[in-house]
Amino acid sequence: MAHGQQLVHLSFTGQADGTPTLIDLTFEVDTPEMLDLEAFIRSTFDTDPVPVRTTLDIPKLNACAPVQVFRRSMLRDTHDDKGCVICVTDFRPRMHVRRLPCGHMFCARCIAKWAVQQSDTCPTCRHPI
């Protein structure tokens, strides 16, 4: 390392409740402007907003995806899922299901739990419920 140069080591990890992220940078700097870059990078990672998940309550879910009794005729085409992708159970006649506005169908209980506890988007395509 030449005179006046500094070795800068940066390590960042993700939020405790978010996706784990590790960024490890090591580089030499020889100007004060580069040291300011280190401060900028650190401030950028420290101020990233934590994404807010929105959910639905059961009355709103009932309004946009009412419970139906499954019939084989409900399968629209060969690309339609023949079972719930949340619990990986095949749909059976007389089973309670919900079809979301995007067209994906799920067990009524599975999608209710998803919408109330996880997200107000379709677990398959992320279209808003």
C-alpha positions as CSV (number, residue, x, y, z in Angstrom):
1,M,0.0,0.0,0.0
2,A,1.4,3.4,-1.0
3,H,1.8,6.3,1.4
4,G,-1.6,8.1,1.9
5,Q,-3.7,5.1,1.0
6,Q,-6.1,3.4,3.4
7,L,-7.6,0.0,3.3
8,V,-11.4,0.1,3.8
9,H,-13.4,-2.9,4.7
10,L,-17.2,-2.8,4.6
11,S,-19.6,-5.5,5.7
12,F,-23.3,-5.3,5.7
13,T,-26.0,-7.9,6.7
14,G,-29.7,-7.8,6.1
15,Q,-32.5,-7.0,8.6
16,A,-33.3,-9.6,11.2
17,D,-36.8,-10.0,9.9
18,G,-35.9,-9.8,6.2
19,T,-34.0,-11.8,3.6
20,P,-30.4,-12.4,4.8
21,T,-27.9,-10.4,2.8
22,L,-24.2,-10.2,3.2
23,I,-22.1,-7.7,1.3
24,D,-18.4,-7.7,2.0
25,L,-16.2,-5.1,0.2
26,T,-12.6,-4.5,0.8
27,F,-10.7,-1.8,-1.3
28,E,-7.9,0.7,-1.1
29,V,-8.6,4.4,-1.1
30,D,-6.2,7.2,-1.7
31,T,-8.4,10.3,-1.6
32,P,-10.7,11.9,1.1
33,E,-13.6,11.7,-1.5
34,M,-13.4,7.9,-1.4
35,L,-13.6,7.9,2.4
36,D,-16.8,9.9,1.9
37,L,-18.0,7.2,-0.5
38,E,-17.7,4.8,2.4
39,A,-19.9,7.0,4.6
40,F,-22.4,7.3,1.7
41,I,-22.5,3.5,1.2
42,R,-23.0,2.9,5.0
43,S,-25.8,5.5,5.2
44,T,-27.6,3.9,2.2
45,F,-27.7,0.5,3.8
46,D,-28.7,2.0,7.1
47,T,-31.7,3.9,5.8
48,D,-33.3,1.3,3.4
49,P,-37.0,1.1,4.4
50,V,-38.2,-2.2,5.7
51,P,-41.0,-3.3,3.3
52,V,-44.4,-3.2,4.8
53,R,-46.6,-6.3,4.2
54,T,-50.3,-5.6,3.8
55,T,-52.8,-8.2,4.6
56,L,-56.6,-8.7,4.2
57,D,-59.3,-9.5,6.7
58,I,-61.8,-12.2,6.1
59,P,-64.7,-9.8,5.1
60,K,-62.6,-8.3,2.4
61,L,-61.4,-11.7,1.2
62,N,-65.0,-12.9,1.1
63,A,-65.9,-9.9,-1.1
64,C,-63.3,-10.5,-3.7
65,A,-62.9,-14.3,-3.5
66,P,-66.0,-15.9,-2.0
67,V,-65.9,-19.5,-0.8
68,Q,-67.2,-22.0,-3.5
69,V,-67.7,-25.7,-3.5
70,F,-65.3,-27.3,-5.9
71,R,-66.6,-29.0,-9.0
72,R,-64.4,-30.4,-11.8
73,S,-66.1,-28.0,-14.2
74,M,-64.4,-25.2,-12.4
75,L,-61.0,-26.1,-13.9
76,R,-60.8,-23.8,-16.9
77,D,-58.1,-25.4,-19.1
78,T,-55.1,-27.6,-19.0
79,H,-53.0,-24.8,-17.4
80,D,-55.2,-24.5,-14.4
81,D,-53.8,-25.9,-11.2
82,K,-55.6,-29.1,-10.2
83,G,-54.7,-28.6,-6.6
84,C,-53.8,-26.0,-4.0
85,V,-50.2,-24.9,-4.4
86,I,-50.1,-23.9,-0.7
87,C,-50.8,-27.3,0.9
88,V,-50.2,-29.3,-2.3
89,T,-53.5,-31.1,-2.0
90,D,-55.5,-32.0,-5.1
91,F,-59.0,-30.4,-5.3
92,R,-61.8,-32.9,-4.7
93,P,-65.5,-32.5,-5.3
94,R,-67.3,-30.7,-2.5
95,M,-64.1,-29.2,-1.2
96,H,-64.3,-25.5,-0.2
97,V,-62.1,-23.4,-2.5
98,R,-61.6,-19.7,-3.4
99,R,-60.7,-18.4,-6.8
100,L,-58.8,-15.1,-6.6
101,P,-59.4,-12.3,-9.1
102,C,-56.2,-13.3,-11.0
103,G,-57.8,-16.7,-11.6
104,H,-55.7,-18.9,-9.3
105,M,-57.7,-21.3,-7.1
106,F,-56.7,-22.4,-3.6
107,C,-58.2,-24.3,-0.6
108,A,-60.5,-21.8,1.2
109,R,-58.6,-22.3,4.5
110,C,-55.1,-22.1,2.9
111,I,-55.7,-18.8,1.1
112,A,-57.6,-17.3,4.1
113,K,-54.6,-18.0,6.3
114,W,-52.2,-16.6,3.6
115,A,-54.3,-13.4,3.1
116,V,-54.7,-12.7,6.9
117,Q,-51.2,-13.6,8.1
118,Q,-48.9,-13.3,5.1
119,S,-49.9,-11.0,2.2
120,D,-52.7,-9.5,0.2
121,T,-51.3,-10.8,-3.0
122,C,-51.7,-14.1,-4.8
123,P,-49.0,-16.6,-3.7
124,T,-48.6,-17.8,-7.2
125,C,-48.4,-14.6,-9.3
126,R,-48.3,-11.8,-6.7
127,H,-51.3,-10.1,-8.3
128,P,-53.2,-8.0,-5.6
129,I,-56.1,-9.9,-4.1
